[in-house]
Amino acid sequence: MKSQGLGDNQARTFTPLLVMFGIVLCWATALTYPWSSHHAGHDWMRHVMGGFFLLFGGLKVVNLRSFAFLFREYDIIAKRVAVYGSIYPFLEIALGIAYTFSFFLLATNVITVVIMSIGAIGIIQKLLARPKFTCACLGGLFTIPLTWLTAAENIVMAAMAIYMIFFS
């Protein structure tokens, strides 16, 4: 009897991504513990976003050339301004630092909404046009297909930033 979940191949393909998400969620939970503040949920989201940007931005820097090449295939800014693919990981790291240390949170949230929304648009366009493509999200260090999960990551990050703009 076949399971309705991920097949063995799919599970292996997405394992690095799932491990990275697990690390980020543990990071955010540890930094927010003991959840005694009425701002705990907000702080947890901020730490999730900080950890996400630091970890994923750092992975992109490790193999910057590969990341920039893959990213240019589906990001609408990187298609037109090639250097954006080389700058983008450093933008993520800067956002990660800002979230982690609560620097300029309004500006950080606005920038996150813009960057993640633009990214989601490019990903969705690519998926609708040609669904088989490698995601640049782990910097090309792991081969993970560009999927609707990638678009969902960007949309969720933008949504969390919007929430923090209006409910902080």
CNS distance restraints for C-alpha pairs under 8 A (distance, minus, plus):
assign (resid   3 and name CA) (resid   7 and name CA) 7.58 0.50 0.50
assign (resid   6 and name CA) (resid  10 and name CA) 5.66 0.50 0.50
assign (resid   6 and name CA) (resid  11 and name CA) 5.61 0.50 0.50
assign (resid   7 and name CA) (resid  11 and name CA) 5.98 0.50 0.50
assign (resid   8 and name CA) (resid  12 and name CA) 6.16 0.50 0.50
assign (resid   9 and name CA) (resid  13 and name CA) 6.10 0.50 0.50
assign (resid  10 and name CA) (resid  14 and name CA) 6.20 0.50 0.50
assign (resid  11 and name CA) (resid  15 and name CA) 5.88 0.50 0.50
assign (resid  13 and name CA) (resid 143 and name CA) 7.39 0.50 0.50
assign (resid  13 and name CA) (resid 144 and name CA) 6.11 0.50 0.50
assign (resid  14 and name CA) (resid  18 and name CA) 6.17 0.50 0.50
assign (resid  14 and name CA) (resid 144 and name CA) 6.53 0.50 0.50
assign (resid  15 and name CA) (resid  19 and name CA) 6.02 0.50 0.50
assign (resid  16 and name CA) (resid  20 and name CA) 6.20 0.50 0.50
assign (resid  16 and name CA) (resid 142 and name CA) 7.32 0.50 0.50
assign (resid  17 and name CA) (resid  21 and name CA) 6.27 0.50 0.50
assign (resid  17 and name CA) (resid 138 and name CA) 7.65 0.50 0.50
assign (resid  18 and name CA) (resid  22 and name CA) 6.11 0.50 0.50
assign (resid  19 and name CA) (resid  23 and name CA) 6.20 0.50 0.50
assign (resid  20 and name CA) (resid  24 and name CA) 6.29 0.50 0.50
assign (resid  20 and name CA) (resid  55 and name CA) 7.72 0.50 0.50
assign (resid  21 and name CA) (resid  25 and name CA) 6.13 0.50 0.50
assign (resid  21 and name CA) (resid  52 and name CA) 7.63 0.50 0.50
assign (resid  22 and name CA) (resid  26 and name CA) 6.10 0.50 0.50
assign (resid  23 and name CA) (resid  27 and name CA) 6.03 0.50 0.50
assign (resid  24 and name CA) (resid  28 and name CA) 6.15 0.50 0.50
assign (resid  24 and name CA) (resid  48 and name CA) 5.91 0.50 0.50
assign (resid  24 and name CA) (resid  51 and name CA) 5.31 0.50 0.50
assign (resid  24 and name CA) (resid  52 and name CA) 5.90 0.50 0.50
assign (resid  24 and name CA) (resid  55 and name CA) 7.85 0.50 0.50
assign (resid  25 and name CA) (resid  29 and name CA) 6.08 0.50 0.50
assign (resid  25 and name CA) (resid  48 and name CA) 6.19 0.50 0.50
assign (resid  26 and name CA) (resid  30 and name CA) 6.01 0.50 0.50
assign (resid  27 and name CA) (resid  31 and name CA) 6.21 0.50 0.50
assign (resid  27 and name CA) (resid  47 and name CA) 7.35 0.50 0.50
assign (resid  27 and name CA) (resid  48 and name CA) 7.37 0.50 0.50
assign (resid  27 and name CA) (resid  51 and name CA) 6.82 0.50 0.50
assign (resid  28 and name CA) (resid  32 and name CA) 6.10 0.50 0.50
assign (resid  28 and name CA) (resid  44 and name CA) 5.45 0.50 0.50
assign (resid  28 and name CA) (resid  45 and name CA) 7.49 0.50 0.50
assign (resid  28 and name CA) (resid  46 and name CA) 7.97 0.50 0.50
assign (resid  28 and name CA) (resid  47 and name CA) 4.71 0.50 0.50
assign (resid  28 and name CA) (resid  48 and name CA) 5.08 0.50 0.50
assign (resid  28 and name CA) (resid  51 and name CA) 7.09 0.50 0.50
assign (resid  29 and name CA) (resid  33 and name CA) 5.96 0.50 0.50
assign (resid  29 and name CA) (resid  44 and name CA) 6.44 0.50 0.50
assign (resid  31 and name CA) (resid  44 and name CA) 7.63 0.50 0.50
assign (resid  31 and name CA) (resid  47 and name CA) 7.19 0.50 0.50
assign (resid  32 and name CA) (resid  40 and name CA) 6.28 0.50 0.50
assign (resid  32 and name CA) (resid  43 and name CA) 6.35 0.50 0.50
assign (resid  32 and name CA) (resid  44 and name CA) 5.63 0.50 0.50
assign (resid  32 and name CA) (resid  47 and name CA) 7.75 0.50 0.50
assign (resid  35 and name CA) (resid  40 and name CA) 5.18 0.50 0.50
assign (resid  35 and name CA) (resid  41 and name CA) 7.88 0.50 0.50
assign (resid  36 and name CA) (resid  40 and name CA) 6.80 0.50 0.50
assign (resid  39 and name CA) (resid  43 and name CA) 6.02 0.50 0.50
assign (resid  40 and name CA) (resid  44 and name CA) 5.96 0.50 0.50
assign (resid  41 and name CA) (resid  45 and name CA) 6.29 0.50 0.50
assign (resid  42 and name CA) (resid  46 and name CA) 6.26 0.50 0.50
assign (resid  42 and name CA) (resid 164 and name CA) 7.06 0.50 0.50
assign (resid  42 and name CA) (resid 168 and name CA) 7.27 0.50 0.50
assign (resid  43 and name CA) (resid  47 and name CA) 6.15 0.50 0.50
assign (resid  44 and name CA) (resid  48 and name CA) 6.08 0.50 0.50
assign (resid  45 and name CA) (resid  49 and name CA) 6.15 0.50 0.50
assign (resid  45 and name CA) (resid 160 and name CA) 6.98 0.50 0.50
assign (resid  46 and name CA) (resid  50 and name CA) 6.06 0.50 0.50
assign (resid  46 and name CA) (resid  99 and name CA) 5.61 0.50 0.50
assign (resid  46 and name CA) (resid 100 and name CA) 6.94 0.50 0.50
assign (resid  47 and name CA) (resid  51 and name CA) 5.86 0.50 0.50
assign (resid  47 and name CA) (resid  99 and name CA) 6.56 0.50 0.50
assign (resid  47 and name CA) (resid 100 and name CA) 5.84 0.50 0.50
assign (resid  48 and name CA) (resid  52 and name CA) 5.91 0.50 0.50
assign (resid  49 and name CA) (resid  53 and name CA) 6.09 0.50 0.50
assign (resid  49 and name CA) (resid  96 and name CA) 6.68 0.50 0.50
assign (resid  49 and name CA) (resid  99 and name CA) 6.69 0.50 0.50
assign (resid  49 and name CA) (resid 157 and name CA) 7.09 0.50 0.50
assign (resid  50 and name CA) (resid  54 and name CA) 6.10 0.50 0.50
assign (resid  50 and name CA) (resid  95 and name CA) 6.83 0.50 0.50
assign (resid  50 and name CA) (resid  96 and name CA) 3.86 0.50 0.50
assign (resid  50 and name CA) (resid  97 and name CA) 6.37 0.50 0.50
assign (resid  50 and name CA) (resid  98 and name CA) 7.29 0.50 0.50
assign (resid  50 and name CA) (resid  99 and name CA) 4.75 0.50 0.50
assign (resid  50 and name CA) (resid 100 and name CA) 5.02 0.50 0.50
assign (resid  51 and name CA) (resid  55 and name CA) 5.91 0.50 0.50
assign (resid  51 and name CA) (resid  96 and name CA) 6.27 0.50 0.50
assign (resid  51 and name CA) (resid 100 and name CA) 7.42 0.50 0.50
assign (resid  52 and name CA) (resid  56 and name CA) 5.87 0.50 0.50
assign (resid  52 and name CA) (resid  57 and name CA) 7.94 0.50 0.50
assign (resid  52 and name CA) (resid  96 and name CA) 7.13 0.50 0.50
assign (resid  53 and name CA) (resid  57 and name CA) 5.42 0.50 0.50
assign (resid  53 and name CA) (resid  58 and name CA) 7.97 0.50 0.50
assign (resid  53 and name CA) (resid  92 and name CA) 4.95 0.50 0.50
assign (resid  53 and name CA) (resid  93 and name CA) 5.63 0.50 0.50
assign (resid  53 and name CA) (resid  95 and name CA) 6.50 0.50 0.50
assign (resid  53 and name CA) (resid  96 and name CA) 4.64 0.50 0.50
assign (resid  54 and name CA) (resid  58 and name CA) 5.83 0.50 0.50
assign (resid  54 and name CA) (resid  92 and name CA) 6.66 0.50 0.50
assign (resid  54 and name CA) (resid  93 and name CA) 4.87 0.50 0.50
assign (resid  54 and name CA) (resid  94 and name CA) 7.96 0.50 0.50
assign (resid  54 and name CA) (resid  95 and name CA) 7.86 0.50 0.50
assign (resid  54 and name CA) (resid  96 and name CA) 4.86 0.50 0.50
assign (resid  54 and name CA) (resid  97 and name CA) 7.11 0.50 0.50
assign (resid  55 and name CA) (resid  59 and name CA) 6.29 0.50 0.50
assign (resid  56 and name CA) (resid  60 and name CA) 6.30 0.50 0.50
assign (resid  56 and name CA) (resid  89 and name CA) 7.90 0.50 0.50
assign (resid  56 and name CA) (resid  92 and name CA) 7.75 0.50 0.50
assign (resid  56 and name CA) (resid 137 and name CA) 6.78 0.50 0.50
assign (resid  56 and name CA) (resid 138 and name CA) 6.12 0.50 0.50
assign (resid  56 and name CA) (resid 139 and name CA) 7.65 0.50 0.50
assign (resid  57 and name CA) (resid  61 and name CA) 6.38 0.50 0.50
assign (resid  57 and name CA) (resid  88 and name CA) 8.00 0.50 0.50
assign (resid  57 and name CA) (resid  89 and name CA) 4.52 0.50 0.50
assign (resid  57 and name CA) (resid  90 and name CA) 6.57 0.50 0.50
assign (resid  57 and name CA) (resid  91 and name CA) 7.90 0.50 0.50
assign (resid  57 and name CA) (resid  92 and name CA) 5.20 0.50 0.50
assign (resid  57 and name CA) (resid  93 and name CA) 5.31 0.50 0.50
assign (resid  58 and name CA) (resid  62 and name CA) 6.51 0.50 0.50
assign (resid  58 and name CA) (resid  89 and name CA) 7.02 0.50 0.50
assign (resid  58 and name CA) (resid  93 and name CA) 6.87 0.50 0.50
assign (resid  59 and name CA) (resid  63 and name CA) 7.24 0.50 0.50
assign (resid  59 and name CA) (resid 138 and name CA) 5.71 0.50 0.50
assign (resid  59 and name CA) (resid 139 and name CA) 5.35 0.50 0.50
assign (resid  59 and name CA) (resid 141 and name CA) 7.51 0.50 0.50
assign (resid  60 and name CA) (resid  64 and name CA) 5.62 0.50 0.50
assign (resid  60 and name CA) (resid  67 and name CA) 5.88 0.50 0.50
assign (resid  60 and name CA) (resid  89 and name CA) 5.81 0.50 0.50
assign (resid  60 and name CA) (resid 136 and name CA) 7.77 0.50 0.50
assign (resid  60 and name CA) (resid 137 and name CA) 7.25 0.50 0.50
assign (resid  60 and name CA) (resid 138 and name CA) 6.01 0.50 0.50
assign (resid  60 and name CA) (resid 139 and name CA) 3.70 0.50 0.50
assign (resid  60 and name CA) (resid 140 and name CA) 7.32 0.50 0.50
assign (resid  61 and name CA) (resid  67 and name CA) 7.88 0.50 0.50
assign (resid  61 and name CA) (resid  89 and name CA) 6.12 0.50 0.50
assign (resid  61 and name CA) (resid  90 and name CA) 7.63 0.50 0.50
assign (resid  61 and name CA) (resid 139 and name CA) 7.03 0.50 0.50
assign (resid  62 and name CA) (resid 139 and name CA) 7.13 0.50 0.50
assign (resid  63 and name CA) (resid  67 and name CA) 6.20 0.50 0.50
assign (resid  63 and name CA) (resid 139 and name CA) 5.89 0.50 0.50
assign (resid  63 and name CA) (resid 140 and name CA) 6.73 0.50 0.50
assign (resid  63 and name CA) (resid 141 and name CA) 6.98 0.50 0.50
assign (resid  64 and name CA) (resid  68 and name CA) 6.02 0.50 0.50
assign (resid  64 and name CA) (resid  86 and name CA) 6.41 0.50 0.50
assign (resid  64 and name CA) (resid 139 and name CA) 6.88 0.50 0.50
assign (resid  65 and name CA) (resid  69 and name CA) 6.23 0.50 0.50
assign (resid  65 and name CA) (resid  86 and name CA) 7.29 0.50 0.50
assign (resid  66 and name CA) (resid  70 and name CA) 6.22 0.50 0.50
assign (resid  66 and name CA) (resid 139 and name CA) 6.83 0.50 0.50
assign (resid  66 and name CA) (resid 140 and name CA) 5.79 0.50 0.50
assign (resid  67 and name CA) (resid  71 and name CA) 5.83 0.50 0.50
assign (resid  67 and name CA) (resid  85 and name CA) 7.23 0.50 0.50
assign (resid  67 and name CA) (resid  86 and name CA) 7.82 0.50 0.50
assign (resid  67 and name CA) (resid 136 and name CA) 5.47 0.50 0.50
assign (resid  67 and name CA) (resid 137 and name CA) 7.93 0.50 0.50
assign (resid  67 and name CA) (resid 139 and name CA) 4.69 0.50 0.50
assign (resid  67 and name CA) (resid 140 and name CA) 5.56 0.50 0.50
assign (resid  68 and name CA) (resid  72 and name CA) 6.04 0.50 0.50
assign (resid  68 and name CA) (resid  82 and name CA) 7.87 0.50 0.50
assign (resid  68 and name CA) (resid  84 and name CA) 7.96 0.50 0.50
assign (resid  68 and name CA) (resid  85 and name CA) 4.29 0.50 0.50
assign (resid  68 and name CA) (resid  86 and name CA) 5.45 0.50 0.50
assign (resid  69 and name CA) (resid  73 and name CA) 7.03 0.50 0.50
assign (resid  69 and name CA) (resid  85 and name CA) 7.43 0.50 0.50
assign (resid  70 and name CA) (resid  74 and name CA) 7.62 0.50 0.50
assign (resid  70 and name CA) (resid 134 and name CA) 7.15 0.50 0.50
assign (resid  70 and name CA) (resid 135 and name CA) 7.07 0.50 0.50
assign (resid  70 and name CA) (resid 136 and name CA) 5.48 0.50 0.50
assign (resid  70 and name CA) (resid 140 and name CA) 7.53 0.50 0.50
assign (resid  71 and name CA) (resid  75 and name CA) 5.81 0.50 0.50
assign (resid  71 and name CA) (resid  78 and name CA) 6.89 0.50 0.50
assign (resid  71 and name CA) (resid  85 and name CA) 6.17 0.50 0.50
assign (resid  71 and name CA) (resid 135 and name CA) 7.66 0.50 0.50
assign (resid  71 and name CA) (resid 136 and name CA) 5.59 0.50 0.50
assign (resid  72 and name CA) (resid  76 and name CA) 7.68 0.50 0.50
assign (resid  72 and name CA) (resid  77 and name CA) 7.99 0.50 0.50
assign (resid  72 and name CA) (resid  78 and name CA) 4.80 0.50 0.50
assign (resid  72 and name CA) (resid  79 and name CA) 4.95 0.50 0.50
assign (resid  72 and name CA) (resid  82 and name CA) 6.98 0.50 0.50
assign (resid  72 and name CA) (resid  85 and name CA) 6.41 0.50 0.50
assign (resid  73 and name CA) (resid  78 and name CA) 7.96 0.50 0.50
assign (resid  73 and name CA) (resid  79 and name CA) 6.69 0.50 0.50
assign (resid  74 and name CA) (resid  78 and name CA) 7.91 0.50 0.50
assign (resid  74 and name CA) (resid  79 and name CA) 7.28 0.50 0.50
assign (resid  74 and name CA) (resid 122 and name CA) 5.32 0.50 0.50
assign (resid  74 and name CA) (resid 123 and name CA) 5.78 0.50 0.50
assign (resid  74 and name CA) (resid 125 and name CA) 7.69 0.50 0.50
assign (resid  74 and name CA) (resid 126 and name CA) 5.74 0.50 0.50
assign (resid  75 and name CA) (resid  79 and name CA) 6.14 0.50 0.50
assign (resid  75 and name CA) (resid 118 and name CA) 7.69 0.50 0.50
assign (resid  75 and name CA) (resid 119 and name CA) 5.90 0.50 0.50
assign (resid  75 and name CA) (resid 122 and name CA) 4.85 0.50 0.50
assign (resid  75 and name CA) (resid 123 and name CA) 6.79 0.50 0.50
assign (resid  76 and name CA) (resid  80 and name CA) 6.90 0.50 0.50
assign (resid  76 and name CA) (resid 118 and name CA) 7.18 0.50 0.50
assign (resid  76 and name CA) (resid 119 and name CA) 7.34 0.50 0.50
assign (resid  76 and name CA) (resid 121 and name CA) 7.80 0.50 0.50
assign (resid  76 and name CA) (resid 122 and name CA) 5.30 0.50 0.50
assign (resid  77 and name CA) (resid  81 and name CA) 5.91 0.50 0.50
assign (resid  77 and name CA) (resid  84 and name CA) 6.92 0.50 0.50
assign (resid  77 and name CA) (resid 118 and name CA) 7.99 0.50 0.50
assign (resid  78 and name CA) (resid  82 and name CA) 5.05 0.50 0.50
assign (resid  78 and name CA) (resid  83 and name CA) 7.05 0.50 0.50
assign (resid  78 and name CA) (resid  84 and name CA) 5.17 0.50 0.50
assign (resid  78 and name CA) (resid  85 and name CA) 5.41 0.50 0.50
assign (resid  81 and name CA) (resid  85 and name CA) 7.97 0.50 0.50
assign (resid  82 and name CA) (resid  86 and name CA) 7.66 0.50 0.50
assign (resid  83 and name CA) (resid  87 and name CA) 6.34 0.50 0.50
assign (resid  84 and name CA) (resid  88 and name CA) 5.75 0.50 0.50
assign (resid  85 and name CA) (resid  89 and name CA) 7.64 0.50 0.50
assign (resid  86 and name CA) (resid  90 and name CA) 7.98 0.50 0.50
assign (resid  87 and name CA) (resid  91 and name CA) 6.43 0.50 0.50
assign (resid  88 and name CA) (resid  92 and name CA) 6.33 0.50 0.50
assign (resid  89 and name CA) (resid  93 and name CA) 6.26 0.50 0.50
assign (resid  90 and name CA) (resid  94 and name CA) 6.08 0.50 0.50
assign (resid  91 and name CA) (resid  95 and name CA) 6.14 0.50 0.50
assign (resid  92 and name CA) (resid  96 and name CA) 6.06 0.50 0.50
assign (resid  93 and name CA) (resid  97 and name CA) 6.21 0.50 0.50
assign (resid  94 and name CA) (resid  98 and name CA) 6.16 0.50 0.50
assign (resid  95 and name CA) (resid  99 and name CA) 6.10 0.50 0.50
assign (resid  95 and name CA) (resid 108 and name CA) 6.32 0.50 0.50
assign (resid  95 and name CA) (resid 112 and name CA) 7.59 0.50 0.50
assign (resid  96 and name CA) (resid 100 and name CA) 6.01 0.50 0.50
assign (resid  97 and name CA) (resid 101 and name CA) 6.08 0.50 0.50
assign (resid  97 and name CA) (resid 103 and name CA) 7.84 0.50 0.50
assign (resid  98 and name CA) (resid 102 and name CA) 5.50 0.50 0.50
assign (resid  98 and name CA) (resid 103 and name CA) 4.60 0.50 0.50
assign (resid  98 and name CA) (resid 104 and name CA) 6.83 0.50 0.50
assign (resid  98 and name CA) (resid 105 and name CA) 7.03 0.50 0.50
assign (resid  98 and name CA) (resid 108 and name CA) 6.75 0.50 0.50
assign (resid  99 and name CA) (resid 103 and name CA) 6.53 0.50 0.50
assign (resid  99 and name CA) (resid 105 and name CA) 6.84 0.50 0.50
assign (resid  99 and name CA) (resid 108 and name CA) 7.35 0.50 0.50
assign (resid 103 and name CA) (resid 108 and name CA) 7.73 0.50 0.50
assign (resid 104 and name CA) (resid 108 and name CA) 6.01 0.50 0.50
assign (resid 105 and name CA) (resid 109 and name CA) 5.88 0.50 0.50
assign (resid 106 and name CA) (resid 110 and name CA) 6.24 0.50 0.50
assign (resid 106 and name CA) (resid 165 and name CA) 6.22 0.50 0.50
assign (resid 107 and name CA) (resid 111 and name CA) 6.08 0.50 0.50
assign (resid 108 and name CA) (resid 112 and name CA) 6.07 0.50 0.50
assign (resid 109 and name CA) (resid 113 and name CA) 6.17 0.50 0.50
assign (resid 109 and name CA) (resid 161 and name CA) 4.84 0.50 0.50
assign (resid 109 and name CA) (resid 162 and name CA) 6.94 0.50 0.50
assign (resid 109 and name CA) (resid 164 and name CA) 7.12 0.50 0.50
assign (resid 109 and name CA) (resid 165 and name CA) 6.43 0.50 0.50
assign (resid 110 and name CA) (resid 114 and name CA) 6.35 0.50 0.50
assign (resid 110 and name CA) (resid 161 and name CA) 7.14 0.50 0.50
assign (resid 110 and name CA) (resid 162 and name CA) 7.65 0.50 0.50
assign (resid 110 and name CA) (resid 165 and name CA) 7.59 0.50 0.50
assign (resid 111 and name CA) (resid 115 and name CA) 6.07 0.50 0.50
assign (resid 112 and name CA) (resid 116 and name CA) 5.78 0.50 0.50
assign (resid 112 and name CA) (resid 157 and name CA) 7.48 0.50 0.50
assign (resid 112 and name CA) (resid 158 and name CA) 6.23 0.50 0.50
assign (resid 112 and name CA) (resid 161 and name CA) 6.48 0.50 0.50
assign (resid 113 and name CA) (resid 117 and name CA) 5.80 0.50 0.50
assign (resid 113 and name CA) (resid 157 and name CA) 7.51 0.50 0.50
assign (resid 113 and name CA) (resid 158 and name CA) 4.45 0.50 0.50
assign (resid 113 and name CA) (resid 159 and name CA) 7.44 0.50 0.50
assign (resid 113 and name CA) (resid 161 and name CA) 6.04 0.50 0.50
assign (resid 113 and name CA) (resid 162 and name CA) 6.69 0.50 0.50
assign (resid 114 and name CA) (resid 118 and name CA) 6.10 0.50 0.50
assign (resid 114 and name CA) (resid 158 and name CA) 7.66 0.50 0.50
assign (resid 115 and name CA) (resid 119 and name CA) 6.06 0.50 0.50
assign (resid 116 and name CA) (resid 120 and name CA) 6.03 0.50 0.50
assign (resid 116 and name CA) (resid 154 and name CA) 4.92 0.50 0.50
assign (resid 116 and name CA) (resid 155 and name CA) 6.64 0.50 0.50
assign (resid 116 and name CA) (resid 157 and name CA) 6.67 0.50 0.50
assign (resid 116 and name CA) (resid 158 and name CA) 5.52 0.50 0.50
assign (resid 117 and name CA) (resid 121 and name CA) 6.28 0.50 0.50
assign (resid 117 and name CA) (resid 154 and name CA) 6.68 0.50 0.50
assign (resid 117 and name CA) (resid 155 and name CA) 6.55 0.50 0.50
assign (resid 117 and name CA) (resid 158 and name CA) 6.28 0.50 0.50
assign (resid 118 and name CA) (resid 122 and name CA) 6.43 0.50 0.50
assign (resid 119 and name CA) (resid 123 and name CA) 6.20 0.50 0.50
assign (resid 119 and name CA) (resid 151 and name CA) 7.82 0.50 0.50
assign (resid 119 and name CA) (resid 154 and name CA) 6.66 0.50 0.50
assign (resid 120 and name CA) (resid 124 and name CA) 6.03 0.50 0.50
assign (resid 120 and name CA) (resid 150 and name CA) 7.98 0.50 0.50
assign (resid 120 and name CA) (resid 151 and name CA) 5.05 0.50 0.50
assign (resid 120 and name CA) (resid 152 and name CA) 7.68 0.50 0.50
assign (resid 120 and name CA) (resid 154 and name CA) 5.50 0.50 0.50
assign (resid 120 and name CA) (resid 155 and name CA) 6.32 0.50 0.50
assign (resid 121 and name CA) (resid 125 and name CA) 6.12 0.50 0.50
assign (resid 122 and name CA) (resid 126 and name CA) 6.18 0.50 0.50
assign (resid 123 and name CA) (resid 127 and name CA) 6.13 0.50 0.50
assign (resid 123 and name CA) (resid 146 and name CA) 7.72 0.50 0.50
assign (resid 123 and name CA) (resid 150 and name CA) 7.40 0.50 0.50
assign (resid 123 and name CA) (resid 151 and name CA) 5.86 0.50 0.50
assign (resid 124 and name CA) (resid 128 and name CA) 6.11 0.50 0.50
assign (resid 124 and name CA) (resid 148 and name CA) 7.55 0.50 0.50
assign (resid 124 and name CA) (resid 151 and name CA) 6.43 0.50 0.50
assign (resid 125 and name CA) (resid 129 and name CA) 6.15 0.50 0.50
assign (resid 126 and name CA) (resid 130 and name CA) 5.78 0.50 0.50
assign (resid 126 and name CA) (resid 131 and name CA) 6.61 0.50 0.50
assign (resid 127 and name CA) (resid 131 and name CA) 4.28 0.50 0.50
assign (resid 127 and name CA) (resid 132 and name CA) 7.58 0.50 0.50
assign (resid 127 and name CA) (resid 146 and name CA) 7.44 0.50 0.50
assign (resid 127 and name CA) (resid 147 and name CA) 7.01 0.50 0.50
assign (resid 127 and name CA) (resid 148 and name CA) 7.57 0.50 0.50
assign (resid 131 and name CA) (resid 146 and name CA) 7.27 0.50 0.50
assign (resid 131 and name CA) (resid 147 and name CA) 7.36 0.50 0.50
assign (resid 132 and name CA) (resid 145 and name CA) 6.82 0.50 0.50
assign (resid 132 and name CA) (resid 146 and name CA) 6.95 0.50 0.50
assign (resid 133 and name CA) (resid 145 and name CA) 5.62 0.50 0.50
assign (resid 133 and name CA) (resid 146 and name CA) 5.40 0.50 0.50
assign (resid 134 and name CA) (resid 143 and name CA) 6.36 0.50 0.50
assign (resid 134 and name CA) (resid 144 and name CA) 5.72 0.50 0.50
assign (resid 134 and name CA) (resid 145 and name CA) 4.38 0.50 0.50
assign (resid 134 and name CA) (resid 146 and name CA) 5.21 0.50 0.50
assign (resid 135 and name CA) (resid 140 and name CA) 7.55 0.50 0.50
assign (resid 135 and name CA) (resid 143 and name CA) 7.28 0.50 0.50
assign (resid 135 and name CA) (resid 144 and name CA) 5.59 0.50 0.50
assign (resid 135 and name CA) (resid 145 and name CA) 5.18 0.50 0.50
assign (resid 135 and name CA) (resid 146 and name CA) 4.30 0.50 0.50
assign (resid 135 and name CA) (resid 147 and name CA) 7.78 0.50 0.50
assign (resid 135 and name CA) (resid 150 and name CA) 7.70 0.50 0.50
assign (resid 136 and name CA) (resid 140 and name CA) 5.48 0.50 0.50
assign (resid 136 and name CA) (resid 144 and name CA) 7.97 0.50 0.50
assign (resid 136 and name CA) (resid 146 and name CA) 7.95 0.50 0.50
assign (resid 137 and name CA) (resid 150 and name CA) 7.88 0.50 0.50
assign (resid 138 and name CA) (resid 142 and name CA) 6.26 0.50 0.50
assign (resid 146 and name CA) (resid 150 and name CA) 6.27 0.50 0.50
assign (resid 147 and name CA) (resid 151 and name CA) 7.01 0.50 0.50
assign (resid 148 and name CA) (resid 152 and name CA) 6.08 0.50 0.50
assign (resid 149 and name CA) (resid 153 and name CA) 6.17 0.50 0.50
assign (resid 150 and name CA) (resid 154 and name CA) 6.67 0.50 0.50
assign (resid 151 and name CA) (resid 155 and name CA) 6.24 0.50 0.50
assign (resid 152 and name CA) (resid 156 and name CA) 5.92 0.50 0.50
assign (resid 153 and name CA) (resid 157 and name CA) 6.16 0.50 0.50
assign (resid 154 and name CA) (resid 158 and name CA) 6.16 0.50 0.50
assign (resid 155 and name CA) (resid 159 and name CA) 6.03 0.50 0.50
assign (resid 156 and name CA) (resid 160 and name CA) 6.08 0.50 0.50
assign (resid 157 and name CA) (resid 161 and name CA) 6.26 0.50 0.50
assign (resid 158 and name CA) (resid 162 and name CA) 6.17 0.50 0.50
assign (resid 159 and name CA) (resid 163 and name CA) 6.11 0.50 0.50
assign (resid 160 and name CA) (resid 164 and name CA) 6.19 0.50 0.50
assign (resid 161 and name CA) (resid 165 and name CA) 6.18 0.50 0.50
assign (resid 162 and name CA) (resid 166 and name CA) 6.41 0.50 0.50
assign (resid 163 and name CA) (resid 167 and name CA) 5.72 0.50 0.50
assign (resid 163 and name CA) (resid 168 and name CA) 7.80 0.50 0.50
assign (resid 164 and name CA) (resid 168 and name CA) 5.16 0.50 0.50
